[in-house]
Amino acid sequence: MQTSFSLAQLADPNIATADKILRNCVHCGFCTATCPTYVTLGDENDSPRGRIYLIKNMLENDEKPDAVVTKHIDRCLTCLSCMTTCPSGVDYMHLVDIARVRIEEEYDRPWLDRVLRSVLANLLPRPSLFRIALRSGMAVRAISLHRLLRGRLRALFDMLPEKLPQAATTDAPGVFKPSGVRRGRVALLSGCAQPVLDPGINAAAIRLLNRAGIEVVVAMGAGCCGALAQHMGREEDARAAARRNLHAWGREMDGEGLDAILITTSGCGTTIKDYGHLFRGDPDEILAQRVAARARDISEYLVAIGLPPARQMPELKIAYHAACSLQHGQRVREAPKDLLRQAGFTVLEVAESHLCCGSAGTYNLLQPEIAGQLRDRKIANISRTGADAVSAGNIGCLQQLRSGLDQPILHTVELLDWASGGPEPTALRDRL
Protein backbone atom coordinates (compact mmCIF):
# COMPACT_ATOMS: atom_id res chain seq x y z
CA MET A 1 0.00 0.00 0.00
CA GLN A 2 1.37 3.41 -0.95
CA THR A 3 1.44 6.10 1.70
CA SER A 4 2.09 9.83 1.51
CA PHE A 5 3.05 10.97 5.00
CA SER A 6 5.10 14.15 5.17
CA LEU A 7 8.54 14.26 6.76
CA ALA A 8 7.05 16.26 9.61
CA GLN A 9 4.45 13.55 10.20
CA LEU A 10 7.06 10.79 10.07
CA ALA A 11 8.96 12.51 12.87
CA ASP A 12 6.21 11.17 15.16
CA PRO A 13 7.28 7.61 16.14
CA ASN A 14 3.68 6.37 16.02
CA ILE A 15 3.19 7.69 12.49
CA ALA A 16 6.51 6.18 11.42
CA THR A 17 5.38 2.83 12.83
CA ALA A 18 1.99 3.12 11.13
CA ASP A 19 3.65 3.98 7.82
CA LYS A 20 5.80 0.86 7.93
CA ILE A 21 2.79 -1.32 8.76
CA LEU A 22 0.59 0.20 6.06
CA ARG A 23 3.23 -0.31 3.38
CA ASN A 24 3.15 -4.07 4.01
CA CYS A 25 -0.54 -4.35 3.13
CA VAL A 26 -1.16 -5.51 -0.47
CA HIS A 27 -5.00 -5.24 -0.44
CA CYS A 28 -5.35 -9.01 -1.00
CA GLY A 29 -8.41 -9.36 1.24
CA PHE A 30 -7.45 -12.74 2.71
CA CYS A 31 -8.16 -11.20 6.12
CA THR A 32 -11.84 -10.68 5.33
CA ALA A 33 -12.52 -14.43 5.26
CA THR A 34 -11.39 -14.94 8.84
CA CYS A 35 -12.51 -11.65 10.43
CA PRO A 36 -15.41 -12.30 12.84
CA THR A 37 -17.02 -8.90 12.39
CA TYR A 38 -16.86 -9.03 8.59
CA VAL A 39 -18.20 -12.61 8.57
CA THR A 40 -21.02 -11.48 10.86
CA LEU A 41 -21.86 -8.05 9.42
CA GLY A 42 -20.66 -8.22 5.80
CA ASP A 43 -19.47 -4.59 5.88
CA GLU A 44 -16.08 -3.88 4.28
CA ASN A 45 -15.43 -1.21 6.91
CA ASP A 46 -15.79 -3.95 9.54
CA SER A 47 -12.99 -5.99 7.99
CA PRO A 48 -9.27 -5.53 8.71
CA ARG A 49 -8.72 -4.24 5.17
CA GLY A 50 -11.50 -1.71 5.55
CA ARG A 51 -10.24 -0.54 8.93
CA ILE A 52 -6.73 -0.20 7.54
CA TYR A 53 -8.05 2.20 4.89
CA LEU A 54 -9.96 4.19 7.51
CA ILE A 55 -6.87 4.44 9.72
CA LYS A 56 -4.64 5.37 6.77
CA ASN A 57 -6.93 8.20 5.68
CA MET A 58 -7.28 9.52 9.21
CA LEU A 59 -3.53 9.54 9.88
CA GLU A 60 -2.38 10.74 6.45
CA ASN A 61 -4.82 13.63 6.40
CA ASP A 62 -4.12 14.39 10.05
CA GLU A 63 -7.86 14.37 10.69
CA LYS A 64 -9.63 14.08 13.99
CA PRO A 65 -11.44 10.76 14.32
CA ASP A 66 -15.11 11.03 13.39
CA ALA A 67 -18.11 8.91 14.34
CA VAL A 68 -17.69 6.58 11.35
CA VAL A 69 -14.02 5.77 12.01
CA THR A 70 -14.69 5.37 15.72
CA LYS A 71 -17.64 3.01 15.17
CA HIS A 72 -15.69 0.63 12.97
CA ILE A 73 -12.53 0.67 15.08
CA ASP A 74 -14.66 0.08 18.20
CA ARG A 75 -16.19 -2.93 16.49
CA CYS A 76 -12.78 -4.58 16.08
CA LEU A 77 -12.37 -7.45 18.56
CA THR A 78 -8.55 -7.40 18.36
CA CYS A 79 -8.82 -11.16 17.94
CA LEU A 80 -5.82 -11.02 15.54
CA SER A 81 -7.19 -13.75 13.30
CA CYS A 82 -6.30 -11.43 10.41
CA MET A 83 -2.64 -11.58 11.40
CA THR A 84 -2.68 -15.37 11.28
CA THR A 85 -4.24 -15.24 7.80
CA CYS A 86 -2.23 -12.35 6.31
CA PRO A 87 0.41 -13.54 3.80
CA SER A 88 2.23 -10.17 3.96
CA GLY A 89 2.83 -10.03 7.71
CA VAL A 90 0.82 -6.85 8.30
CA ASP A 91 1.18 -5.88 11.98
CA TYR A 92 -2.49 -5.04 12.40
CA MET A 93 -2.34 -5.29 16.20
CA HIS A 94 -0.05 -2.30 16.61
CA LEU A 95 -1.78 -0.32 13.86
CA VAL A 96 -5.18 -0.56 15.51
CA ASP A 97 -3.59 0.33 18.87
CA ILE A 98 -2.30 3.56 17.33
CA ALA A 99 -5.78 4.34 16.00
CA ARG A 100 -7.37 3.67 19.38
CA VAL A 101 -5.00 6.04 21.14
CA ARG A 102 -5.85 8.75 18.59
CA ILE A 103 -9.58 8.13 19.10
CA GLU A 104 -9.28 8.19 22.88
CA GLU A 105 -7.34 11.46 22.81
CA GLU A 106 -9.28 13.33 20.13
CA TYR A 107 -12.81 11.95 19.68
CA ASP A 108 -15.60 13.41 21.81
CA ARG A 109 -17.68 10.36 22.67
CA PRO A 110 -21.31 10.61 23.86
CA TRP A 111 -21.38 11.10 27.62
CA LEU A 112 -22.85 7.68 28.43
CA ASP A 113 -20.13 6.00 26.38
CA ARG A 114 -17.45 8.00 28.21
CA VAL A 115 -18.89 7.10 31.60
CA LEU A 116 -19.19 3.40 30.80
CA ARG A 117 -15.65 3.18 29.48
CA SER A 118 -14.29 5.07 32.45
CA VAL A 119 -16.10 2.78 34.88
CA LEU A 120 -14.76 -0.35 33.17
CA ALA A 121 -11.23 1.03 32.94
CA ASN A 122 -11.18 1.87 36.63
CA LEU A 123 -13.08 -1.09 38.09
CA LEU A 124 -11.83 -4.15 36.24
CA PRO A 125 -8.10 -3.73 36.98
CA ARG A 126 -8.77 -3.36 40.72
CA PRO A 127 -9.92 -6.68 42.23
CA SER A 128 -11.28 -5.21 45.49
CA LEU A 129 -13.41 -2.60 43.72
CA PHE A 130 -14.43 -5.08 41.04
CA ARG A 131 -15.64 -7.53 43.68
CA ILE A 132 -17.72 -4.80 45.38
CA ALA A 133 -19.18 -3.74 42.04
CA LEU A 134 -20.13 -7.32 41.17
CA ARG A 135 -21.85 -7.88 44.51
CA SER A 136 -23.76 -4.62 44.11
CA GLY A 137 -24.83 -5.54 40.60
CA MET A 138 -25.93 -9.00 41.70
CA ALA A 139 -28.07 -7.40 44.43
CA VAL A 140 -29.73 -5.13 41.85
CA ARG A 141 -30.36 -8.10 39.57
CA ALA A 142 -31.82 -10.12 42.44
CA ILE A 143 -34.71 -7.65 42.76
CA SER A 144 -35.07 -7.40 38.95
CA LEU A 145 -34.35 -3.67 38.70
CA HIS A 146 -31.99 -4.38 35.80
CA ARG A 147 -35.00 -5.25 33.63
CA LEU A 148 -35.70 -1.53 33.32
CA LEU A 149 -32.41 -1.07 31.45
CA ARG A 150 -31.63 -1.53 27.77
CA GLY A 151 -28.61 -1.95 25.51
CA ARG A 152 -25.14 -2.00 27.01
CA LEU A 153 -26.30 -1.24 30.55
CA ARG A 154 -28.59 -4.29 30.44
CA ALA A 155 -25.71 -6.33 29.02
CA LEU A 156 -23.59 -5.48 32.07
CA PHE A 157 -26.14 -7.14 34.34
CA ASP A 158 -26.72 -10.09 32.02
CA MET A 159 -22.99 -10.89 32.14
CA LEU A 160 -22.87 -11.03 35.96
CA PRO A 161 -22.07 -14.48 37.39
CA GLU A 162 -24.76 -16.41 39.24
CA LYS A 163 -22.58 -16.49 42.34
CA LEU A 164 -19.23 -15.06 43.32
CA PRO A 165 -16.57 -17.45 44.65
CA GLN A 166 -14.54 -16.73 47.73
CA ALA A 167 -11.14 -15.12 47.22
CA ALA A 168 -8.26 -17.61 47.21
CA THR A 169 -5.18 -17.31 49.39
CA THR A 170 -3.08 -18.21 46.35
CA ASP A 171 -3.86 -14.83 44.76
CA ALA A 172 -2.15 -12.95 47.60
CA PRO A 173 1.60 -12.27 47.27
CA GLY A 174 3.66 -15.18 48.50
CA VAL A 175 5.96 -18.07 47.70
CA PHE A 176 4.51 -21.54 47.16
CA LYS A 177 7.07 -24.29 47.70
CA PRO A 178 7.13 -27.48 45.64
CA SER A 179 6.66 -30.92 47.06
CA GLY A 180 10.02 -32.62 46.92
CA VAL A 181 13.13 -31.37 45.15
CA ARG A 182 12.84 -27.95 43.51
CA ARG A 183 13.25 -28.21 39.73
CA GLY A 184 12.57 -24.57 38.85
CA ARG A 185 11.23 -21.23 40.00
CA VAL A 186 8.56 -19.14 38.25
CA ALA A 187 6.40 -16.09 38.84
CA LEU A 188 2.66 -16.43 38.29
CA LEU A 189 0.51 -13.46 37.29
CA SER A 190 -2.38 -13.16 39.74
CA GLY A 191 -4.18 -10.75 37.40
CA CYS A 192 -7.19 -8.56 38.11
CA ALA A 193 -10.56 -9.89 36.91
CA GLN A 194 -9.69 -13.58 37.03
CA PRO A 195 -9.01 -13.78 40.81
CA VAL A 196 -12.48 -12.32 41.39
CA LEU A 197 -14.41 -14.34 38.82
CA ASP A 198 -12.60 -17.68 39.13
CA PRO A 199 -9.84 -17.88 41.76
CA GLY A 200 -9.71 -21.66 41.34
CA ILE A 201 -7.72 -21.30 38.13
CA ASN A 202 -4.53 -19.95 39.66
CA ALA A 203 -4.99 -22.22 42.68
CA ALA A 204 -5.02 -25.22 40.32
CA ALA A 205 -1.98 -23.87 38.47
CA ILE A 206 0.01 -23.54 41.69
CA ARG A 207 -0.90 -27.05 42.87
CA LEU A 208 0.05 -28.51 39.51
CA LEU A 209 3.35 -26.65 39.32
CA ASN A 210 4.26 -27.51 42.92
CA ARG A 211 3.53 -31.17 42.18
CA ALA A 212 5.92 -30.91 39.23
CA GLY A 213 8.67 -29.56 41.50
CA ILE A 214 8.29 -25.89 40.58
CA GLU A 215 8.41 -23.10 43.15
CA VAL A 216 5.80 -20.45 42.39
CA VAL A 217 6.06 -16.77 43.32
CA VAL A 218 3.10 -14.40 43.31
CA ALA A 219 5.14 -11.19 43.36
CA MET A 220 4.31 -8.27 45.61
CA GLY A 221 3.13 -5.33 43.48
CA ALA A 222 2.21 -7.30 40.36
CA GLY A 223 -1.40 -7.14 39.18
CA CYS A 224 -3.29 -6.02 36.10
CA CYS A 225 -1.27 -6.48 32.92
CA GLY A 226 -2.66 -3.32 31.26
CA ALA A 227 -4.49 -5.06 28.41
CA LEU A 228 -7.96 -3.75 29.25
CA ALA A 229 -6.78 -0.14 29.27
CA GLN A 230 -4.68 -0.57 26.15
CA HIS A 231 -7.57 -1.96 24.11
CA MET A 232 -9.61 1.10 25.06
CA GLY A 233 -6.86 3.43 23.82
CA ARG A 234 -5.71 4.39 27.33
CA GLU A 235 -2.05 3.76 26.64
CA GLU A 236 -0.68 5.69 29.62
CA ASP A 237 -2.93 3.76 31.99
CA ALA A 238 -1.79 0.53 30.36
CA ARG A 239 1.85 1.52 30.71
CA ALA A 240 1.37 2.44 34.37
CA ALA A 241 -0.13 -0.97 35.17
CA ALA A 242 2.55 -2.75 33.17
CA ARG A 243 5.33 -0.78 34.87
CA ARG A 244 4.24 -2.08 38.27
CA ASN A 245 4.56 -5.61 36.94
CA LEU A 246 7.97 -4.89 35.42
CA HIS A 247 9.44 -3.77 38.71
CA ALA A 248 7.74 -6.50 40.75
CA TRP A 249 9.09 -9.23 38.47
CA GLY A 250 12.40 -7.41 38.00
CA ARG A 251 13.06 -7.72 41.74
CA GLU A 252 12.43 -11.46 41.55
CA MET A 253 14.61 -11.91 38.45
CA ASP A 254 17.47 -10.01 40.08
CA GLY A 255 16.96 -11.83 43.40
CA GLU A 256 16.58 -15.60 43.42
CA GLY A 257 15.88 -15.58 39.69
CA LEU A 258 12.97 -16.74 37.55
CA ASP A 259 12.91 -19.41 34.88
CA ALA A 260 9.69 -17.99 33.47
CA ILE A 261 6.78 -15.65 34.13
CA LEU A 262 3.63 -17.69 33.71
CA ILE A 263 0.20 -16.45 32.73
CA THR A 264 -3.05 -18.41 32.94
CA THR A 265 -5.11 -15.75 31.14
CA SER A 266 -4.08 -15.76 27.49
CA GLY A 267 -5.32 -12.22 26.87
CA CYS A 268 -2.85 -11.02 29.49
CA GLY A 269 -0.12 -13.21 28.04
CA THR A 270 -0.39 -11.59 24.61
CA THR A 271 0.03 -8.16 26.19
CA ILE A 272 2.92 -9.12 28.49
CA LYS A 273 4.82 -10.72 25.63
CA ASP A 274 4.48 -7.35 23.87
CA TYR A 275 5.83 -5.23 26.74
CA GLY A 276 8.98 -4.50 24.75
CA HIS A 277 6.89 -2.68 22.17
CA LEU A 278 4.73 -0.93 24.76
CA PHE A 279 7.85 0.50 26.43
CA ARG A 280 9.82 1.36 23.28
CA GLY A 281 11.85 4.52 23.93
CA ASP A 282 11.05 4.35 27.65
CA PRO A 283 13.70 4.15 30.42
CA ASP A 284 12.22 0.74 31.32
CA GLU A 285 12.50 -0.64 27.78
CA ILE A 286 15.33 -3.09 28.59
CA LEU A 287 13.50 -4.39 31.65
CA ALA A 288 10.33 -4.73 29.57
CA GLN A 289 12.22 -6.79 27.01
CA ARG A 290 13.60 -9.04 29.76
CA VAL A 291 10.13 -9.61 31.17
CA ALA A 292 8.61 -10.24 27.73
CA ALA A 293 11.33 -12.78 26.96
CA ARG A 294 10.43 -14.80 30.07
CA ALA A 295 6.65 -14.61 29.62
CA ARG A 296 4.98 -17.93 28.84
CA ASP A 297 1.46 -19.19 28.69
CA ILE A 298 1.24 -21.91 31.31
CA SER A 299 0.61 -24.53 28.61
CA GLU A 300 3.92 -23.65 26.91
CA TYR A 301 5.80 -24.11 30.15
CA LEU A 302 4.08 -27.36 31.08
CA VAL A 303 4.91 -28.86 27.69
CA ALA A 304 8.56 -27.91 28.26
CA ILE A 305 8.89 -29.39 31.79
CA GLY A 306 6.45 -32.28 31.43
CA LEU A 307 3.33 -33.11 33.42
CA PRO A 308 3.41 -34.98 36.72
CA PRO A 309 2.26 -38.62 36.43
CA ALA A 310 -1.42 -38.88 35.59
CA ARG A 311 -3.82 -41.02 37.61
CA GLN A 312 -6.57 -43.18 36.15
CA MET A 313 -9.24 -40.80 34.88
CA PRO A 314 -12.84 -41.30 33.80
CA GLU A 315 -13.30 -41.26 30.05
CA LEU A 316 -14.17 -37.69 29.13
CA LYS A 317 -14.47 -36.05 25.73
CA ILE A 318 -13.18 -32.48 25.96
CA ALA A 319 -13.98 -29.86 23.30
CA TYR A 320 -11.02 -27.50 23.21
CA HIS A 321 -11.96 -23.86 22.62
CA ALA A 322 -8.94 -21.99 21.22
CA ALA A 323 -8.88 -18.49 22.71
CA CYS A 324 -7.97 -15.92 20.06
CA SER A 325 -5.26 -14.37 22.23
CA LEU A 326 -3.61 -17.78 22.53
CA GLN A 327 -3.92 -19.12 18.98
CA HIS A 328 -3.54 -15.83 17.09
CA GLY A 329 -1.88 -13.48 19.57
CA GLN A 330 0.72 -15.90 20.95
CA ARG A 331 0.64 -18.57 18.23
CA VAL A 332 0.24 -21.28 20.87
CA ARG A 333 -2.03 -23.81 19.22
CA GLU A 334 -1.06 -27.40 19.96
CA ALA A 335 0.36 -27.27 23.51
CA PRO A 336 -2.99 -27.21 25.40
CA LYS A 337 -4.42 -30.03 23.30
CA ASP A 338 -1.25 -32.12 23.64
CA LEU A 339 -1.33 -31.70 27.42
CA LEU A 340 -4.97 -32.74 27.66
CA ARG A 341 -4.27 -35.86 25.62
CA GLN A 342 -1.25 -36.70 27.78
CA ALA A 343 -3.48 -36.40 30.84
CA GLY A 344 -5.83 -39.02 29.41
CA PHE A 345 -8.65 -36.96 27.92
CA THR A 346 -10.10 -37.30 24.43
CA VAL A 347 -9.76 -33.92 22.71
CA LEU A 348 -12.36 -32.83 20.16
CA GLU A 349 -11.83 -30.06 17.62
CA VAL A 350 -14.44 -27.30 17.31
CA ALA A 351 -15.54 -26.14 13.85
CA GLU A 352 -14.64 -22.53 12.93
CA SER A 353 -12.13 -22.54 15.79
CA HIS A 354 -10.41 -19.48 14.28
CA LEU A 355 -13.47 -17.29 14.95
CA CYS A 356 -13.74 -15.32 18.18
CA CYS A 357 -16.38 -16.17 20.81
CA GLY A 358 -17.12 -12.45 21.27
CA SER A 359 -15.51 -11.93 24.68
CA ALA A 360 -12.38 -9.94 23.78
CA GLY A 361 -11.75 -8.15 27.07
CA THR A 362 -14.51 -5.57 27.48
CA TYR A 363 -15.94 -6.13 23.99
CA ASN A 364 -18.95 -8.14 25.15
CA LEU A 365 -19.87 -5.25 27.44
CA LEU A 366 -19.29 -2.47 24.90
CA GLN A 367 -20.59 -4.29 21.80
CA PRO A 368 -23.12 -6.75 23.27
CA GLU A 369 -25.13 -7.33 20.09
CA ILE A 370 -22.19 -8.45 17.94
CA ALA A 371 -20.64 -10.31 20.88
CA GLY A 372 -23.93 -12.15 21.39
CA GLN A 373 -24.07 -13.29 17.77
CA LEU A 374 -20.50 -14.57 17.95
CA ARG A 375 -21.18 -16.34 21.26
CA ASP A 376 -24.23 -18.12 19.85
CA ARG A 377 -22.28 -19.20 16.77
CA LYS A 378 -19.45 -20.54 18.93
CA ILE A 379 -21.82 -22.38 21.30
CA ALA A 380 -23.59 -24.01 18.35
CA ASN A 381 -20.26 -25.28 17.01
CA ILE A 382 -19.22 -26.59 20.43
CA SER A 383 -22.57 -28.32 20.94
CA ARG A 384 -22.15 -30.23 17.68
CA THR A 385 -18.99 -31.93 18.99
CA GLY A 386 -20.90 -34.03 21.51
CA ALA A 387 -18.29 -33.24 24.16
CA ASP A 388 -18.75 -33.95 27.87
CA ALA A 389 -17.00 -30.70 28.84
CA VAL A 390 -15.24 -27.71 27.31
CA SER A 391 -11.73 -26.44 28.00
CA ALA A 392 -10.25 -22.99 27.32
CA GLY A 393 -7.26 -20.94 28.44
CA ASN A 394 -8.76 -17.48 28.95
CA ILE A 395 -11.09 -16.21 31.67
CA GLY A 396 -12.96 -13.95 29.23
CA CYS A 397 -13.89 -16.91 27.03
CA LEU A 398 -14.96 -18.94 30.05
CA GLN A 399 -17.31 -16.19 31.22
CA GLN A 400 -18.63 -15.49 27.72
CA LEU A 401 -19.54 -19.11 27.01
CA ARG A 402 -20.50 -20.29 30.48
CA SER A 403 -24.09 -19.05 30.46
CA GLY A 404 -25.13 -20.62 27.15
CA LEU A 405 -23.42 -24.00 27.17
CA ASP A 406 -25.08 -27.25 28.18
CA GLN A 407 -21.65 -28.65 29.06
CA PRO A 408 -19.43 -27.39 31.90
CA ILE A 409 -16.56 -25.18 30.75
CA LEU A 410 -13.34 -24.81 32.69
CA HIS A 411 -9.73 -23.77 32.35
CA THR A 412 -7.34 -26.30 30.83
CA VAL A 413 -5.08 -26.15 33.87
CA GLU A 414 -7.95 -27.26 36.15
CA LEU A 415 -8.30 -30.48 34.15
CA LEU A 416 -4.54 -31.05 34.20
CA ASP A 417 -4.40 -30.48 37.95
CA TRP A 418 -7.24 -32.97 38.51
CA ALA A 419 -5.58 -35.57 36.29
CA SER A 420 -2.34 -35.39 38.26
CA GLY A 421 -3.78 -35.63 41.77
CA GLY A 422 -5.69 -32.42 42.40
CA PRO A 423 -9.35 -32.09 43.39
CA GLU A 424 -12.13 -32.60 40.89
CA PRO A 425 -13.00 -29.17 39.44
CA THR A 426 -16.17 -27.65 40.85
CA ALA A 427 -17.60 -27.15 37.35
CA LEU A 428 -17.42 -30.89 36.71
CA ARG A 429 -18.62 -31.95 40.14
CA ASP A 430 -21.69 -29.75 39.79
CA ARG A 431 -22.59 -30.60 36.20
CA LEU A 432 -21.49 -34.13 35.30
Helices and strands as residue ranges (DSSP letters): H 7-10, H 13-24, H 30-34, H 36-41, G 44-46, H 48-60, H 67-74, H 81-85, H 92-106, H 111-123, H 127-142, G 145-148, H 151-158, G 169-171, E 174-176, E 184-188, H 193-197, H 200-211, E 214-218, H 227-231, H 235-254, E 260-263, H 266-272, H 275-278, H 285-294, E 295-297, H 298-305, E 317-320, H 324-324, I 325-329, H 335-342, E 346-348, H 363-366, H 368-383, E 389-392, H 395-402, E 409-411, H 412-419, H 426-431
